[in-house]
Every structure is written in structure tokens, then in C-alpha cells.
Amino acid sequence: MTCTISGLDANNAVAVTWKEPDGATVSDDVNYDLLAGTVTQIDGSGVQNAVLTIKAAKLADAFADHSSFTYKCSVTSSQYTASPPSTEVDVVANVVTLGKVLYQIKLVGSET
């Protein structure tokens, strides 16, 4: 899942906070990988893409019977540390079930 922040100064990335659907703060642990991202210039505006990766075990455990789920992201300025966090933004993920793949392996040997 990606939280895209634009309008940033190239030298000042923001701190991104993710929240689970139940409101708990996400941490980089056995359930998640967090990538804060860096600020890049796109058309004269600083853009930062923060990525939340939900690990397979968490997906299977928490969202197996859901068609979608919503996490929230918010940012805090690293340049103006006294500023409050931004409003939380919904980041929605749709669950797609690809089904089971059935296959058969036929071993072919040769005799010498």
C-alpha cells in the first residue's frame, strides 16, 4: 500500500504513520514492512511515496474473509517539528482471490 505525499521541500522528507483498520499504530515487525521513502522532484514538486507491505501471514490471518480493508496514513513534518500531524487519509486495499493452482508433475527418466 502506498501513501503519496506531494508539495514537499526536496530536503525535508516527512515522517509517515500508518494505522490498522482497528486504529492501532503499525510498526515494522513480523506483520509489516515499512518503507518511509525519500523525496523526489516531479514537475517541480517534492513527492514522497511511503510504502506499507502487509506480510502474508497477517493477510491470511486478518483479512481472509474480507473483500477490502482500509488502513490510514498521516504525516508529521520533519522541518516544522512543532506542527501537528496531518489529517489521516484512507488507503483502501481490495482483496483478490486468485484461487488454487492445481498441477501435476510428471517425472520423465532415462535408463542408461
CORNORQUI-V83811 format. One record per run of one state. SS is the DSSP state (h for helix, s for strand, l for the rest). FROM is the first residue (numbers start at 1). TO is the last residue. If there is no record, write none. Layout:
SS/FROM/TO
SS/FROM/TO
This chain:
l/1/1
s/2/8
l/9/14
s/15/19
l/20/24
s/25/25
l/26/31
s/32/35
l/36/38
s/39/42
l/43/44
s/45/54
l/55/55
h/56/63
l/64/67
s/68/76
l/77/88
s/89/94
l/95/112
